[in-house]
Amino acid sequence: MPLPKISQPIFQLTLPSNGKVIHYRPFTVREEKLLLLAQESGERKDIINVYKQLINNCAIDPVDVDNMAAIDLEYFFLCLRSKSVSNVSKVLVKDADDQENYEVEINLDKVEVFKKADVPNNIKLTDTVGVVLKYPTFSILSKIEESDQMDTTLSILRGCIHQIYEGEEVFETVNYSKQELDDFILSLNKNHVEQIQKYFEAMPKLIYNAKYVTKDKVVKDLRLEGLENFF
């Protein structure tokens, strides 16, 4: 006689980048073990790969984790961790004044997706030419960290320009070589880059407003940003 199977509850979330609703199940003890092993290694690449694996395993609806915007992957994992383990996370923060470490408790269900401004992803560069942008993936961000300033600009734009258009003609960037894209990017002027930069400056991010009490009984406000600061 086979052993019984335990059914899992189904939850849903809305991806911050595009409003798409995704259904998912909590991760299991086996999957949590993978996460713990990655966190013990301390390697960011290992942790991101496990995030992707857990999301891929637990998503009921189809998802493309390799091409998922970084903000979507962060938010998905945050929801997954809250429903699978606990909605409470405790982190240590160093006070800037007394240099002491203090424990801060984070309610993961209260983490907000903050967007500085509503900047459209369709940027018109000239009367006829424009670009359609997308948010960076973790793969793009990891390459940026290993590049110098010029390579960083090229990496961001190369990875985040989804389409280029001229009049009614649309060019899908996936169909063009790295050199062809770099030639286009290097032809942009300062004003073009500044227009594009506004889109990235307004990208949504995860934030949490916390408080802690110092050893001198002073209550301080703290704003945490980004998934890596929540665990």
C-alpha positions as CSV (number, residue, x, y, z in Angstrom):
1,M,0.0,0.0,0.0
2,P,1.5,3.4,-1.0
3,L,2.1,6.1,1.6
4,P,-0.4,9.0,1.6
5,K,0.5,12.2,-0.3
6,I,0.2,15.5,1.5
7,S,-1.7,18.1,-0.5
8,Q,-0.3,21.6,-0.6
9,P,-2.3,24.9,-0.4
10,I,-2.2,27.1,-3.4
11,F,-1.5,30.9,-3.1
12,Q,-1.3,33.6,-5.7
13,L,0.8,36.8,-6.2
14,T,1.0,39.6,-8.7
15,L,4.4,40.2,-10.4
16,P,5.4,43.9,-9.8
17,S,6.9,44.4,-13.3
18,N,3.8,43.5,-15.4
19,G,0.9,42.8,-13.1
20,K,0.7,39.1,-14.1
21,V,-1.0,36.8,-11.5
22,I,1.0,33.7,-10.7
23,H,-0.3,30.7,-8.6
24,Y,2.2,28.8,-6.5
25,R,2.6,26.2,-3.7
26,P,4.9,26.5,-0.7
27,F,8.3,24.8,-1.0
28,T,8.9,21.5,0.9
29,V,11.5,20.5,3.5
30,R,13.6,19.0,0.7
31,E,13.5,22.3,-1.2
32,E,14.2,24.3,2.0
33,K,17.3,22.2,2.5
34,L,18.6,23.3,-0.9
35,L,18.1,26.9,0.2
36,L,20.0,26.4,3.5
37,L,22.9,24.8,1.7
38,A,23.2,27.7,-0.7
39,Q,23.0,30.3,2.1
40,E,25.7,28.4,4.0
41,S,28.0,28.7,1.0
42,G,27.5,32.4,1.0
43,E,27.9,32.6,-2.8
44,R,25.5,35.0,-4.3
45,K,25.3,33.0,-7.5
46,D,24.4,29.8,-5.6
47,I,21.7,31.6,-3.7
48,I,20.2,33.2,-6.9
49,N,20.3,29.8,-8.6
50,V,18.4,28.2,-5.7
51,Y,15.8,31.1,-5.8
52,K,15.2,30.3,-9.4
53,Q,15.0,26.5,-8.8
54,L,12.5,27.0,-6.0
55,I,10.3,29.4,-8.0
56,N,10.5,27.0,-11.0
57,N,9.5,24.1,-8.8
58,C,6.7,25.9,-6.9
59,A,5.1,27.9,-9.6
60,I,1.8,26.4,-10.8
61,D,1.6,28.7,-13.8
62,P,4.3,28.8,-16.4
63,V,7.3,31.1,-15.5
64,D,10.6,31.8,-17.2
65,V,12.9,32.2,-14.3
66,D,16.0,32.9,-16.5
67,N,14.3,35.9,-18.1
68,M,12.3,37.0,-15.1
69,A,13.0,40.6,-14.1
70,A,15.1,40.8,-10.9
71,I,12.3,42.6,-9.0
72,D,9.8,39.8,-9.9
73,L,12.2,37.1,-8.8
74,E,12.9,38.9,-5.5
75,Y,9.2,39.5,-4.8
76,F,8.3,35.9,-5.8
77,F,10.9,34.4,-3.5
78,L,9.8,36.8,-0.7
79,C,6.2,35.5,-0.9
80,L,7.4,32.0,-1.3
81,R,9.6,32.2,1.9
82,S,6.7,33.8,3.8
83,K,4.2,31.1,3.0
84,S,6.7,28.2,3.2
85,V,8.7,28.9,6.4
86,S,7.5,32.0,8.3
87,N,6.5,35.5,7.5
88,V,9.0,36.7,10.1
89,S,12.7,37.2,9.5
90,K,15.2,38.5,11.9
91,V,18.4,40.4,10.8
92,L,21.2,42.2,12.5
93,V,21.9,45.8,11.7
94,K,24.8,47.9,12.8
95,D,24.0,51.3,14.3
96,A,25.9,54.1,12.6
97,D,26.4,56.0,15.9
98,D,27.4,53.4,18.6
99,Q,28.5,50.7,16.0
100,E,26.6,48.1,17.9
101,N,24.6,45.3,16.2
102,Y,20.8,45.2,16.9
103,E,18.3,42.6,15.9
104,V,15.5,43.9,13.6
105,E,12.3,41.8,13.1
106,I,10.9,42.0,9.6
107,N,7.3,41.0,8.8
108,L,7.7,39.8,5.2
109,D,4.0,40.3,4.5
110,K,4.5,44.0,5.2
111,V,7.4,44.5,2.7
112,E,6.3,46.9,0.0
113,V,7.1,47.2,-3.6
114,F,8.1,50.9,-4.0
115,K,8.2,52.7,-7.3
116,K,9.7,56.1,-7.4
117,A,7.7,57.3,-10.5
118,D,5.7,55.9,-13.3
119,V,8.1,56.1,-16.2
120,P,7.0,54.5,-19.5
121,N,9.2,51.8,-21.0
122,N,8.7,53.2,-24.5
123,I,11.3,55.9,-25.0
124,K,11.2,58.0,-28.2
125,L,14.7,59.1,-29.1
126,T,14.0,61.0,-32.3
127,D,10.9,61.8,-34.4
128,T,11.0,58.3,-35.9
129,V,13.4,56.2,-33.7
130,G,12.7,54.8,-30.2
131,V,13.3,51.9,-27.9
132,V,11.2,49.7,-25.7
133,L,12.9,48.8,-22.4
134,K,12.5,46.0,-19.9
135,Y,13.7,45.6,-16.3
136,P,17.1,43.8,-15.9
137,T,17.3,40.2,-14.9
138,F,19.7,38.9,-12.2
139,S,21.8,37.5,-15.0
140,I,22.3,41.0,-16.4
141,L,22.9,42.5,-12.9
142,S,25.6,39.8,-12.2
143,K,27.5,40.7,-15.4
144,I,27.3,44.4,-14.5
145,E,29.0,43.8,-11.2
146,E,32.0,42.4,-13.0
147,S,32.3,45.2,-15.6
148,D,33.9,48.7,-15.6
149,Q,31.8,51.8,-16.1
150,M,31.6,51.8,-19.9
151,D,31.0,48.0,-20.0
152,T,28.4,48.5,-17.3
153,T,26.4,51.0,-19.4
154,L,26.7,48.8,-22.5
155,S,25.6,45.7,-20.5
156,I,22.6,47.4,-19.0
157,L,21.4,48.8,-22.3
158,R,22.2,45.7,-24.3
159,G,20.3,43.5,-21.9
160,C,17.4,45.8,-21.2
161,I,16.5,47.2,-24.7
162,H,13.8,44.8,-25.7
163,Q,12.9,46.4,-29.1
164,I,14.2,49.2,-31.3
165,Y,11.8,50.8,-33.8
166,E,11.9,53.2,-36.6
167,G,8.5,54.4,-37.8
168,E,6.3,51.3,-38.1
169,E,9.3,48.9,-38.4
170,V,10.2,47.0,-35.2
171,F,13.6,45.3,-34.6
172,E,13.6,42.6,-31.9
173,T,17.0,42.9,-30.2
174,V,17.3,39.1,-29.7
175,N,17.8,38.8,-33.4
176,Y,20.9,41.0,-33.5
177,S,24.5,40.4,-32.4
178,K,26.3,42.0,-29.4
179,Q,28.3,44.1,-31.8
180,E,25.3,45.4,-33.7
181,L,23.6,46.3,-30.4
182,D,26.7,48.0,-29.1
183,D,27.0,50.0,-32.4
184,F,23.5,51.3,-31.9
185,I,24.0,52.1,-28.2
186,L,27.3,53.9,-28.9
187,S,25.5,56.1,-31.4
188,L,23.2,57.5,-28.7
189,N,23.9,61.0,-27.4
190,K,23.9,62.2,-23.8
191,N,20.2,63.3,-24.0
192,H,19.1,59.9,-25.2
193,V,21.0,58.1,-22.4
194,E,19.5,60.5,-19.8
195,Q,16.0,59.7,-21.1
196,I,16.6,56.0,-20.8
197,Q,18.3,56.4,-17.4
198,K,15.0,57.8,-15.9
199,Y,13.4,54.5,-16.6
200,F,16.0,52.6,-14.6
201,E,16.0,55.2,-11.8
202,A,12.3,54.6,-11.3
203,M,12.5,50.8,-11.2
204,P,10.4,49.2,-8.5
205,K,12.3,47.9,-5.4
206,L,11.4,46.1,-2.2
207,I,11.5,48.2,0.9
208,Y,10.7,47.7,4.6
209,N,10.4,50.4,7.2
210,A,11.6,49.1,10.6
211,K,12.4,50.4,14.0
212,Y,14.9,49.3,16.6
213,V,15.9,50.4,20.1
214,T,19.6,51.1,21.0
215,K,21.3,50.3,24.3
216,D,20.7,53.9,25.3
217,K,16.9,53.4,24.8
218,V,16.8,55.5,21.6
219,V,14.2,54.4,19.1
220,K,15.5,54.6,15.5
221,D,13.8,54.3,12.2
222,L,15.5,52.1,9.6
223,R,14.6,51.6,5.9
224,L,15.8,48.3,4.4
225,E,15.9,48.0,0.6
226,G,16.5,44.8,-1.5
227,L,15.9,41.2,-0.8
228,E,19.4,40.6,0.4
229,N,18.8,42.8,3.4
230,F,15.7,40.9,4.6
231,F,17.4,37.6,5.6
